[in-house]
Amino acid sequence: MVVAGARWRRAERPLVLALLLGTLSAGAWIALAWLSASPFNRYLAHDGWGAIEALAALCRSVPGGDVVVPLVMHALVWVLMIAAMMLPTTYPVLALFRRVVRGRRDSGRLIARVLLGFFAAWFAFGIVAHGADVLLLWGAQKMPAVASHGWVLGAVVLAGAGLFQFSALKYRCLEQCHTPFAFINARWHGRAPAREAWRIGLGHGFFCVGCCWAIMLLMFVVGVGNLGWMLALAVVMAAEKNLPWGRRLRTPLGLGLLLWAVLLVLTRGG
């Protein structure tokens, strides 16, 4: 009985971690679904933050608030999207790191630091993406021709994402996701646990951004907040990152995106 109990506890720990990640991700999906079905659904869109009346006073009270508040709010919703779409893909790294720090009193805090580092990387990407979007919207306001030809930008993003599928950079980043043992072993020495855990999470997040950023930018083409597309892209990125045959998606996905870009040019520019 004692042996059986010990075996159950060892099997239970990975299950608890998987359930925790699944619960957090499911909660994020539920929150996004509620937002998309609520009167505030337009605030999921990347161009909707300037119209939030509830934040108007806050924007006026913060120095540079017209820029800072929408930027922070967009990044926070972006993190909610990352929790829904990308959090489950961290399981291989977190499960292996949990085994490395097993038996330590601070193991829970260290795992939390890995997660915080991962989210910090995607948070930074969200700020950059929002900043680029603000510049594009500003340009569209100044030059109406830009706004009337927004499909050109969509075609460029689709073509860029398709070409990135064949880039060496994508697969150097993807390799780091496919080899969690080597990734953690190179960064964990136990001499500065808190800093090393943060470094593991941040590094994993940046490599995740490195292999997935082009696909994530497709959200700006199909519509930020579109739950159907979010789910489809999440499945693609999870397969690429975590499944042994994920690399096989390289050619069909890349060619599919390039064909989509060509069709968009032919149908809208013809």
Rosetta silent file (secondary structure, phi, psi, omega in degrees, C-alpha in Angstrom):
SEQUENCE: MVVAGARWRRAERPLVLALLLGTLSAGAWIALAWLSASPFNRYLAHDGWGAIEALAALCRSVPGGDVVVPLVMHALVWVLMIAAMMLPTTYPVLALFRRVVRGRRDSGRLIARVLLGFFAAWFAFGIVAHGADVLLLWGAQKMPAVASHGWVLGAVVLAGAGLFQFSALKYRCLEQCHTPFAFINARWHGRAPAREAWRIGLGHGFFCVGCCWAIMLLMFVVGVGNLGWMLALAVVMAAEKNLPWGRRLRTPLGLGLLLWAVLLVLTRGG
SCORE:     score description
SCORE:     0.000 S_00000001
   1 L     0.000  -39.791 -179.853    0.000    0.000    0.000 S_00000001
   2 H   -64.255  -43.697  179.196    2.837    2.384    0.838 S_00000001
   3 H   -62.955  -44.094  179.027    4.524    1.673   -2.502 S_00000001
   4 H   -61.980  -40.065  178.173    1.250    2.138   -4.370 S_00000001
   5 H   -63.919  -40.137  178.952    0.649    5.425   -2.556 S_00000001
   6 H   -64.766  -41.333  178.272    4.109    6.679   -3.466 S_00000001
   7 H   -63.155  -40.102  178.561    3.564    5.772   -7.113 S_00000001
   8 H   -63.031  -41.537  179.993    0.228    7.612   -7.123 S_00000001
   9 H   -64.803  -39.200  178.886    1.813   10.741   -5.674 S_00000001
  10 H   -65.946  -38.547  179.193    4.540   10.687   -8.337 S_00000001
  11 H   -74.293  -27.450 -174.866    1.946   10.285  -11.090 S_00000001
  12 H   -72.173  -33.997 -173.879   -0.333   12.861   -9.522 S_00000001
  13 H   -61.944  -48.460  175.263    2.136   15.760   -9.625 S_00000001
  14 H   -60.977  -35.495  179.436    2.352   16.022  -13.441 S_00000001
  15 H   -64.441  -40.466  178.762   -1.422   15.616  -13.549 S_00000001
  16 H   -62.790  -43.118  178.917   -1.877   18.498  -11.109 S_00000001
  17 H   -62.581  -44.256  179.115    0.380   20.711  -13.242 S_00000001
  18 H   -62.559  -41.109  178.679   -1.525   19.776  -16.402 S_00000001
  19 H   -65.707  -38.394  179.392   -4.844   20.492  -14.682 S_00000001
  20 H   -63.920  -48.667  179.206   -3.570   23.835  -13.415 S_00000001
  21 H   -62.831  -41.132  178.959   -2.414   24.945  -16.868 S_00000001
  22 H   -64.227  -39.088  179.466   -5.642   23.653  -18.400 S_00000001
  23 H   -66.626  -44.373  178.781   -7.758   25.483  -15.831 S_00000001
  24 H   -62.690  -43.717  179.347   -5.898   28.772  -16.343 S_00000001
  25 H   -65.078  -43.926  178.953   -6.156   28.454  -20.114 S_00000001
  26 H   -62.277  -39.143  177.052   -9.852   27.523  -19.937 S_00000001
  27 H   -61.881  -39.154  178.350  -10.491   30.503  -17.675 S_00000001
  28 H   -66.257  -41.597  177.476   -8.833   32.784  -20.213 S_00000001
  29 H   -62.607  -41.320  179.207  -10.941   31.317  -23.041 S_00000001
  30 H   -63.489  -42.425  179.092  -14.109   31.800  -20.981 S_00000001
  31 H   -63.070  -41.934  178.894  -13.163   35.416  -20.240 S_00000001
  32 H   -66.716  -39.030  178.422  -12.505   36.081  -23.931 S_00000001
  33 H   -64.583  -39.643  178.289  -15.778   34.404  -24.905 S_00000001
  34 H   -63.837  -43.856  179.309  -17.641   36.550  -22.360 S_00000001
  35 H   -62.874  -41.993 -177.341  -16.018   39.702  -23.694 S_00000001
  36 H   -68.419  -25.652 -179.361  -16.782   38.809  -27.298 S_00000001
  37 H   -96.042   -3.657 -176.100  -20.457   38.180  -26.436 S_00000001
  38 L   -94.976  171.622  175.653  -20.830   41.238  -24.211 S_00000001
  39 L   -63.915  -11.159 -178.817  -21.553   44.873  -25.118 S_00000001
  40 L   -97.902   18.075 -173.938  -17.817   45.423  -24.709 S_00000001
  41 H   -62.920  -26.493 -179.923  -16.840   43.065  -27.531 S_00000001
  42 H   -67.757  -17.147 -178.854  -15.403   45.899  -29.594 S_00000001
  43 H   -78.364   -8.484  171.967  -12.746   46.370  -26.925 S_00000001
  44 H   -76.000  -24.827 -178.251  -11.155   43.095  -27.936 S_00000001
  45 L   -71.304  149.077 -175.665  -10.321   44.658  -31.279 S_00000001
  46 L   -71.804  -10.885  179.412   -6.948   46.279  -31.587 S_00000001
  47 L  -109.379   14.796 -172.992   -8.494   49.580  -32.683 S_00000001
  48 L  -101.238   -7.665 -171.302  -11.175   49.859  -29.990 S_00000001
  49 H   -69.870  -27.543 -178.430   -9.362   51.088  -26.902 S_00000001
  50 H   -67.514  -13.054 -176.435   -9.611   54.771  -27.718 S_00000001
  51 H  -100.035    6.765 -177.121  -13.404   54.577  -27.389 S_00000001
  52 L   -78.778  105.936 -176.630  -13.561   53.220  -23.828 S_00000001
  53 H   -66.211  -33.579 -177.819  -15.472   55.884  -21.928 S_00000001
  54 H   -63.900  -22.909 -179.508  -14.762   54.291  -18.552 S_00000001
  55 H   -98.407   -0.219 -175.199  -11.049   54.929  -19.081 S_00000001
  56 H   -60.243  -46.803 -179.888  -11.415   58.477  -20.361 S_00000001
  57 H   -63.687  -40.012  178.839  -10.876   60.091  -16.945 S_00000001
  58 H   -63.330  -41.602  178.366   -7.932   57.826  -16.234 S_00000001
  59 H   -60.232  -37.962 -179.022   -6.371   58.731  -19.573 S_00000001
  60 H   -74.595  -28.024 -175.554   -6.689   62.409  -18.719 S_00000001
  61 H   -84.794  -18.570 -179.513   -5.251   61.990  -15.216 S_00000001
  62 L   -96.476  129.808  176.338   -2.133   60.079  -16.278 S_00000001
  63 L   -55.537  124.431 -176.555    0.675   62.054  -17.958 S_00000001
  64 L    69.242   22.785 -173.029    0.575   60.948  -21.558 S_00000001
  65 H   -62.009  -28.658  179.186   -2.470   58.878  -20.637 S_00000001
  66 H   -61.669  -21.042  178.101   -3.978   59.001  -24.122 S_00000001
  67 H  -104.243  -45.636 -172.169   -1.082   56.782  -25.151 S_00000001
  68 H   -66.726  -49.899 -174.771   -0.074   54.982  -21.950 S_00000001
  69 H   -63.352  -49.662  176.968   -3.483   53.736  -20.745 S_00000001
  70 H   -60.203  -35.319  179.828   -4.637   52.228  -24.072 S_00000001
  71 H   -62.742  -47.734 -178.853   -1.175   50.707  -24.471 S_00000001
  72 H   -66.859  -42.873 -178.593   -1.269   49.022  -21.058 S_00000001
  73 H   -64.673  -40.468  177.500   -4.877   47.880  -21.431 S_00000001
  74 H   -62.832  -42.414 -179.086   -4.202   46.400  -24.854 S_00000001
  75 H   -64.263  -36.764  179.248   -1.147   44.570  -23.507 S_00000001
  76 H   -65.723  -42.049  177.171   -3.191   43.159  -20.603 S_00000001
  77 H   -68.095  -33.933  176.481   -5.824   41.774  -22.970 S_00000001
  78 H   -61.012  -41.687  177.921   -3.014   40.477  -25.152 S_00000001
  79 H   -63.564  -37.100  176.138   -1.702   38.544  -22.132 S_00000001
  80 H   -61.320  -39.879  176.911   -5.204   37.122  -21.645 S_00000001
  81 H   -65.795  -38.131  179.351   -5.060   35.927  -25.241 S_00000001
  82 H   -66.602  -39.180  177.584   -1.617   34.420  -24.623 S_00000001
  83 H   -59.827  -39.004 -179.964   -2.947   32.610  -21.550 S_00000001
  84 H   -72.745  -43.973 -169.886   -5.661   31.090  -23.713 S_00000001
  85 H   -90.684  -36.877 -168.373   -3.551   30.286  -26.763 S_00000001
  86 L  -110.769  -22.015 -175.389    0.013   29.686  -25.547 S_00000001
  87 H   -56.727  -43.635  179.771   -0.095   28.672  -21.882 S_00000001
  88 H   -60.440  -25.964 -177.208   -0.805   24.968  -22.581 S_00000001
  89 H   -74.035   -9.875  179.627    2.285   24.828  -24.821 S_00000001
  90 H   -84.120   -4.355 -173.924    4.534   25.550  -21.830 S_00000001
  91 H   -56.052  -45.948 -179.356    3.735   22.194  -20.223 S_00000001
  92 H   -56.675  -43.711 -179.880    6.870   20.316  -21.424 S_00000001
  93 H   -68.567  -44.978 -178.481    9.207   22.977  -20.001 S_00000001
  94 H   -66.323  -40.143 -179.594    7.240   23.407  -16.766 S_00000001
  95 H   -64.683  -41.582  179.141    6.888   19.664  -16.197 S_00000001
  96 H   -69.199  -40.578  178.933   10.628   19.117  -16.656 S_00000001
  97 H   -65.682  -35.678  176.856   11.508   22.114  -14.490 S_00000001
  98 H   -60.904  -38.070  177.250    9.162   20.820  -11.783 S_00000001
  99 H   -67.000  -36.256 -178.924   11.158   17.583  -11.748 S_00000001
 100 H   -65.959  -40.791 -175.593   14.419   19.542  -11.506 S_00000001
 101 L   -98.121    9.340  179.924   13.284   21.552   -8.463 S_00000001
 102 L   -58.758  133.931 -179.530   11.303   18.716   -6.868 S_00000001
 103 L    97.137  -15.142  177.176   11.949   18.528   -3.137 S_00000001
 104 L   -80.801  143.721  178.514   12.799   22.217   -2.744 S_00000001
 105 L   -66.920  -28.291 -176.998   10.655   24.244   -0.357 S_00000001
 106 L   -99.609   20.116 -176.029   10.483   27.064   -2.865 S_00000001
 107 H   -60.070  -40.435  179.229    9.618   24.878   -5.863 S_00000001
 108 H   -61.619  -43.049  179.419    6.161   26.454   -6.254 S_00000001
 109 H   -66.563  -35.910 -179.754    7.597   29.978   -6.283 S_00000001
 110 H   -68.322  -41.253  177.030   10.245   28.966   -8.803 S_00000001
 111 H   -63.753  -39.083  177.452    7.666   27.476  -11.154 S_00000001
 112 H   -62.370  -37.495  178.558    5.622   30.672  -10.792 S_00000001
 113 H   -65.956  -37.442  176.591    8.702   32.700  -11.762 S_00000001
 114 H   -61.144  -44.698  179.076    9.123   30.606  -14.905 S_00000001
 115 H   -63.263  -42.740  179.390    5.512   31.383  -15.830 S_00000001
 116 H   -62.894  -40.040  177.179    5.949   35.089  -15.089 S_00000001
 117 H   -62.772  -41.717  178.467    9.041   35.209  -17.275 S_00000001
 118 H   -60.285  -46.053  179.959    7.153   33.529  -20.120 S_00000001
 119 H   -68.180  -33.102  178.756    4.324   36.052  -19.863 S_00000001
 120 H   -61.018  -40.656  179.386    6.784   38.959  -19.637 S_00000001
 121 H   -62.978  -45.837  179.650    8.216   38.038  -23.026 S_00000001
 122 H   -71.156  -30.196  175.645    4.785   37.910  -24.653 S_00000001
 123 H   -62.626  -43.790  178.457    3.746   41.088  -22.806 S_00000001
 124 H   -62.141  -41.836  178.093    6.687   42.902  -24.391 S_00000001
 125 H   -63.390  -38.858  178.459    5.701   41.588  -27.807 S_00000001
 126 H   -61.341  -39.072  178.324    2.131   42.780  -27.231 S_00000001
 127 H   -65.025  -44.178  178.928    3.361   46.303  -26.511 S_00000001
 128 H   -62.625  -44.236 -179.813    5.474   46.331  -29.671 S_00000001
 129 H   -62.655  -41.654  179.257    2.579   44.979  -31.763 S_00000001
 130 H   -66.065  -41.192  178.364    0.209   47.584  -30.327 S_00000001
 131 H   -60.047  -42.298  177.733    2.737   50.370  -30.964 S_00000001
 132 H   -64.255  -38.566  179.853    3.066   49.319  -34.597 S_00000001
 133 H   -66.167  -39.997  177.946   -0.722   49.214  -34.904 S_00000001
 134 H   -60.797  -42.678  179.222   -1.029   52.729  -33.463 S_00000001
 135 H   -63.205  -40.139  178.856    1.438   54.007  -36.048 S_00000001
 136 H   -65.429  -41.575  178.140   -0.526   52.325  -38.837 S_00000001
 137 H   -64.856  -39.453  177.084   -3.802   53.829  -37.614 S_00000001
 138 H   -62.213  -43.398  178.226   -2.156   57.233  -37.398 S_00000001
 139 H   -63.812  -36.482  179.187   -0.906   56.861  -40.948 S_00000001
 140 H   -66.691  -34.691  177.806   -4.372   55.832  -42.119 S_00000001
 141 H   -68.948  -37.017 -178.717   -5.851   58.982  -40.554 S_00000001
 142 H   -78.008  -31.974 -176.965   -3.275   61.185  -42.249 S_00000001
 143 L  -127.794   96.437 -178.298   -3.481   59.412  -45.606 S_00000001
 144 H   -54.457  -28.598 -179.788   -6.978   58.175  -46.535 S_00000001
 145 H   -62.645  -31.473  178.674   -5.501   56.152  -49.386 S_00000001
 146 H   -66.325  -43.843 -179.089   -3.784   53.953  -46.805 S_00000001
 147 H   -65.448  -38.002 -178.045   -7.087   53.217  -45.060 S_00000001
 148 H   -75.265  -11.593  178.697   -8.858   52.398  -48.329 S_00000001
 149 L  -121.470   39.250 -179.991   -6.102   49.945  -49.240 S_00000001
 150 H   -63.227  -23.474  179.428   -5.792   48.182  -45.894 S_00000001
 151 H   -62.126  -25.925  178.944   -5.992   44.852  -47.711 S_00000001
 152 H   -62.888  -43.558  178.004   -2.452   45.497  -48.995 S_00000001
 153 H   -62.545  -40.515  177.856   -1.141   45.355  -45.435 S_00000001
 154 H   -59.604  -43.109  178.987   -3.122   42.152  -44.885 S_00000001
 155 H   -64.593  -38.172  179.322   -1.518   40.600  -47.957 S_00000001
 156 H   -65.006  -43.938  179.755    1.929   41.679  -46.776 S_00000001
 157 H   -63.834  -43.335  178.668    1.394   40.132  -43.333 S_00000001
 158 H   -62.052  -45.756  179.910    0.103   36.890  -44.866 S_00000001
 159 H   -65.457  -40.612  178.907    3.017   36.681  -47.293 S_00000001
 160 H   -63.164  -41.926  178.170    5.509   37.537  -44.555 S_00000001
 161 H   -65.338  -37.418  177.863    4.114   34.838  -42.269 S_00000001
 162 H   -65.603  -43.899  179.077    4.251   32.348  -45.134 S_00000001
 163 H   -67.255  -35.197 -178.583    7.880   33.157  -45.949 S_00000001
 164 H   -64.441  -25.462  177.507    8.845   33.062  -42.278 S_00000001
 165 L   -59.550  -25.300 -177.462    7.735   29.424  -42.201 S_00000001
 166 L  -102.213    6.471 -176.442   10.793   28.631  -44.337 S_00000001
 167 L   -82.394  150.614  177.282   13.277   30.796  -42.404 S_00000001
 168 H   -69.022  -33.060 -178.502   16.209   29.402  -40.434 S_00000001
 169 H   -60.314  -43.447 -179.511   15.401   31.763  -37.539 S_00000001
 170 H   -57.690  -42.917 -173.897   12.007   30.162  -36.962 S_00000001
 171 H   -83.937  -19.407  169.154   13.494   26.712  -36.657 S_00000001
 172 H   -68.501  -40.779  176.837   16.384   27.778  -34.463 S_00000001
 173 H   -68.696  -41.656 -178.131   13.773   29.122  -32.041 S_00000001
 174 H   -64.678  -33.142  179.325   11.546   26.086  -32.510 S_00000001
 175 H   -62.273  -35.077  177.707   14.446   23.767  -31.719 S_00000001
 176 H   -65.475  -31.261  178.000   14.725   25.350  -28.272 S_00000001
 177 H   -77.006  -29.657 -178.053   11.065   24.458  -27.664 S_00000001
 178 H   -81.218  -14.983 -178.229   11.583   20.871  -28.867 S_00000001
 179 L  -123.871   68.923 -175.617   14.537   20.235  -26.535 S_00000001
 180 H   -62.839  -31.721 -179.097   13.388   21.381  -23.065 S_00000001
 181 H   -64.265  -49.150  179.183   16.025   19.321  -21.239 S_00000001
 182 H   -63.728  -37.336 -179.520   18.942   21.000  -23.030 S_00000001
 183 H   -62.637  -48.490 -179.368   17.242   24.379  -22.685 S_00000001
 184 H   -70.449  -40.950 -177.944   16.813   24.083  -18.904 S_00000001
 185 H   -60.021  -32.692 -179.640   20.176   22.395  -18.342 S_00000001
 186 L   -76.204  -15.688 -173.153   21.965   25.344  -19.949 S_00000001
 187 L  -119.991  -11.730 -178.218   20.230   27.856  -17.665 S_00000001
 188 L  -110.398  119.180  177.889   19.686   26.105  -14.324 S_00000001
 189 L  -125.173  -12.899  177.269   22.623   25.722  -11.919 S_00000001
 190 L    80.366    2.625 -178.962   20.841   26.261   -8.598 S_00000001
 191 L   -82.286  -32.785  176.540   23.229   28.972   -7.441 S_00000001
 192 L  -133.586   75.264 -169.175   20.713   31.814   -7.862 S_00000001
 193 H   -53.459  -47.877 -176.200   17.372   29.954   -8.038 S_00000001
 194 H   -62.799  -46.582 -178.881   15.027   32.925   -8.331 S_00000001
 195 H   -67.025  -39.256 -179.061   17.042   34.642  -11.058 S_00000001
 196 H   -68.476  -38.250  177.120   17.655   31.411  -12.960 S_00000001
 197 H   -63.849  -43.647  177.284   13.953   30.453  -12.885 S_00000001
 198 H   -61.077  -41.232 -179.790   13.036   33.892  -14.197 S_00000001
 199 H   -64.895  -38.036  177.515   15.697   33.531  -16.895 S_00000001
 200 H   -63.621  -46.896 -179.979   14.311   30.153  -17.954 S_00000001
 201 H   -64.786  -43.334 -179.407   10.781   31.543  -18.266 S_00000001
 202 H   -65.522  -44.115  179.513   11.898   34.697  -20.054 S_00000001
 203 H   -63.295  -43.661  178.509   14.143   32.759  -22.429 S_00000001
 204 H   -62.773  -39.556  178.158   11.431   30.228  -23.208 S_00000001
 205 H   -62.926  -43.743 -179.111    9.010   33.086  -23.811 S_00000001
 206 H   -67.452  -38.716  176.205   11.357   34.869  -26.209 S_00000001
 207 H   -67.104  -34.908  177.039   12.054   31.678  -28.160 S_00000001
 208 H   -64.940  -44.026  175.159    8.298   31.056  -28.250 S_00000001
 209 H   -60.791  -42.231 -177.598    7.778   34.566  -29.607 S_00000001
 210 H   -59.710  -34.586 -178.621   10.608   33.946  -32.056 S_00000001
 211 H   -94.632  -14.810 -172.607    8.916   30.937  -33.620 S_00000001
 212 H  -118.467   -6.097 -171.177    5.286   32.105  -33.331 S_00000001
 213 H   -60.887  -38.776 -176.909    5.265   35.899  -33.776 S_00000001
 214 H   -66.645  -39.178  178.103    4.423   35.814  -37.493 S_00000001
 215 H   -68.140  -38.445  178.591    1.456   33.494  -36.924 S_00000001
 216 H   -63.113  -34.650  179.204    0.280   35.655  -34.016 S_00000001
 217 H   -65.753  -18.485  176.210    0.329   38.720  -36.277 S_00000001
 218 L   -61.761  -21.781  176.957   -2.263   36.973  -38.430 S_00000001
 219 H   -59.226  -30.174  179.716   -4.717   37.940  -35.690 S_00000001
 220 H   -76.433  -15.235  177.385   -4.496   41.498  -37.017 S_00000001
 221 H   -89.382  -47.557 -176.195   -5.528   40.205  -40.451 S_00000001
 222 H   -86.321  -13.433  178.159   -8.410   37.901  -39.475 S_00000001
 223 L   114.340  110.329  176.755   -9.529   40.085  -36.559 S_00000001
 224 L   -63.458  131.186 -178.200   -8.229   40.325  -33.026 S_00000001
 225 L    96.533   -3.187  175.668  -10.816   38.766  -30.742 S_00000001
 226 L   -77.277  104.603 -171.589  -12.125   36.310  -33.339 S_00000001
 227 H   -64.946  -34.678  179.074  -12.357   33.212  -31.140 S_00000001
 228 H   -62.057  -47.807  178.643  -12.594   30.782  -34.038 S_00000001
 229 H   -68.851  -36.488  177.126   -9.367   32.015  -35.597 S_00000001
 230 H   -58.737  -45.137 -179.345   -7.716   32.246  -32.206 S_00000001
 231 H   -64.856  -42.881 -179.689   -8.475   28.577  -31.566 S_00000001
 232 H   -62.772  -45.716  179.768   -7.266   27.537  -35.030 S_00000001
 233 H   -67.218  -35.767  178.030   -3.993   29.444  -34.681 S_00000001
 234 H   -62.321  -41.452  179.215   -3.517   28.124  -31.137 S_00000001
 235 H   -64.046  -42.311  179.900   -3.813   24.539  -32.414 S_00000001
 236 H   -62.572  -47.617 -178.117   -1.279   25.213  -35.184 S_00000001
 237 H   -67.033  -38.262  177.566    1.255   26.792  -32.828 S_00000001
 238 H   -63.866  -41.192  178.796    0.815   24.081  -30.206 S_00000001
 239 H   -64.216  -44.150  179.796    1.386   21.395  -32.841 S_00000001
 240 H   -62.065  -40.599 -174.930    4.499   23.130  -34.149 S_00000001
 241 H   -77.894  -37.427 -164.861    5.952   23.589  -30.679 S_00000001
 242 H  -117.672  -18.402 -176.576    5.115   20.330  -28.965 S_00000001
 243 L   -95.414  143.350 -178.603    4.328   17.513  -31.383 S_00000001
 244 L   -58.143  -32.531 -178.610    7.063   15.378  -32.977 S_00000001
 245 L   -94.102   12.081 -178.026    5.539   15.868  -36.425 S_00000001
 246 H   -58.781  -32.074  179.964    5.080   19.614  -35.956 S_00000001
 247 H   -63.487  -24.637 -178.235    7.887   20.375  -38.407 S_00000001
 248 H   -68.482  -14.531  178.041    5.852   18.763  -41.172 S_00000001
 249 H   -75.949  -12.048 -174.773    3.477   21.729  -41.032 S_00000001
 250 H   -52.702  -56.374 -175.004    6.260   23.944  -42.380 S_00000001
 251 H   -71.276  -52.494 -178.612    5.574   23.475  -46.101 S_00000001
 252 H   -62.152  -38.537  179.907    1.753   23.210  -46.211 S_00000001
 253 H   -69.148  -44.615  179.601    1.280   26.110  -43.798 S_00000001
 254 H   -61.810  -47.080  179.984    3.846   28.314  -45.530 S_00000001
 255 H   -66.794  -36.563  178.678    2.466   27.625  -49.004 S_00000001
 256 H   -62.600  -42.227  179.162   -1.104   28.044  -47.748 S_00000001
 257 H   -67.783  -39.758  177.765   -0.356   31.496  -46.344 S_00000001
 258 H   -64.754  -40.717  178.092    1.436   32.570  -49.528 S_00000001
 259 H   -64.978  -39.188  177.368   -1.502   31.363  -51.622 S_00000001
 260 H   -60.043  -43.532  179.460   -3.897   33.262  -49.349 S_00000001
 261 H   -62.835  -42.033  179.759   -1.862   36.429  -49.893 S_00000001
 262 H   -64.407  -44.652  179.351   -1.929   35.952  -53.672 S_00000001
 263 H   -62.333  -37.824  178.513   -5.688   35.353  -53.683 S_00000001
 264 H   -63.621  -41.439  178.665   -6.217   38.485  -51.582 S_00000001
 265 H   -65.489  -43.267 -177.772   -4.237   40.551  -54.089 S_00000001
 266 H   -66.988  -38.492 -176.542   -6.107   39.050  -57.045 S_00000001
 267 H   -81.562  -34.469 -176.904   -9.570   39.527  -55.538 S_00000001
 268 H   -96.159  -28.109 -176.343   -9.071   42.952  -53.961 S_00000001
 269 H   -97.942   -3.653 -175.879   -6.545   44.513  -56.270 S_00000001
 270 L   -78.096    0.000    0.000   -8.018   43.332  -59.533 S_00000001
